[in-house]
Amino acid sequence: MKVKKAVIPAAGYGTRFLPASKAIPKEMLPIVDKPTIQYVVEEAVEAGIEEILLITSKGKESIENHFDFDMELESVLKNKNKQDLLERVQYVSDLISIHTVRQKVQKGLGHAVYCARTFVGDDPFAVLLGDDVMYSDQPVIGQLMEHAEKSGCPVIGCQEVSREDISKYGSVKYSERSGRRARVSSLIEKPDPEEAPSTLAVLGRYVLTPDIFEILAKTPRGVGGEIQLTDAIKTLADRRQVEAYDFKARRYDVGQIQGFLEATVEFALRREDVCDRFQAYLAELLERD
Ligand code: G1P
């Protein structure tokens, strides 16, 4: 199974980031100097994805503009001899071809992915959620794509979380587990901690097969009154083998203030041009009363 297409849902309101996300899509909020969505797009490109579909909604035009060619800006930077900035701007617009489709009504993640059916056609495809930003040697979606290729199965990206935290995620019930993979026997979206079948959580990366669309079309609203992707994958797992893959990465939930702040600090500390002064500042801050 060779995966070349990716779907990135970016239609949500971003209510956890209001008022910042009132006029700016939450996906455009920067970690250091790059919008969060760029980290996710770069992960897909690095894994060999050739085409991306963004699922957007009203007010998300700036995401498309970010990945588009900006002739005026480029000529200003050229005239001012700002070669370094010019290259950084060109890099973004040259990254990959990005298509968009609008989710006209917000009916949940399952419905957002369903909006990708024409783009996906008969091919297997990756799904990357913009709220999950990864830091890893091998791109996380690439790890899943490799496992999908080897196993021939749809794969969901997972990591262990605490029992207390499992209620924020999809929880995987598995029938067997070896090394980094497990066979999915069921899934529960946002379970009560005592009812969760395991603490293996679904964390924003999937490799799916097009048979998911026929299931999504019939999936009723679930938790939160939304059509849940997790519920559709559960049905898929009743029909064919679905694998969970415990990917290797540090994951940041940038859809929450805490995760966003952690990502900001850690990515800044990894940047050679920022790290020394920023680290000194943090040390000095801790010393203050
Ligand atoms: C979504 C999925 C959930 C997953 C989570 C983290 O939930 O529905 O299964 O565990 O992303 O990637 P959300 O955080 O959008 O409510």
Boltz pocket constraint, residues with backbone or C-beta under 6 A from the ligand:
constraints:
  - pocket:
      binder: B
      contacts: [[A, 109], [A, 129], [A, 131], [A, 132], [A, 168], [A, 169], [A, 170], [A, 189], [A, 201], [A, 202], [A, 203], [A, 204], [A, 205], [A, 228], [A, 229], [A, 230]]
      max_distance: 6.0
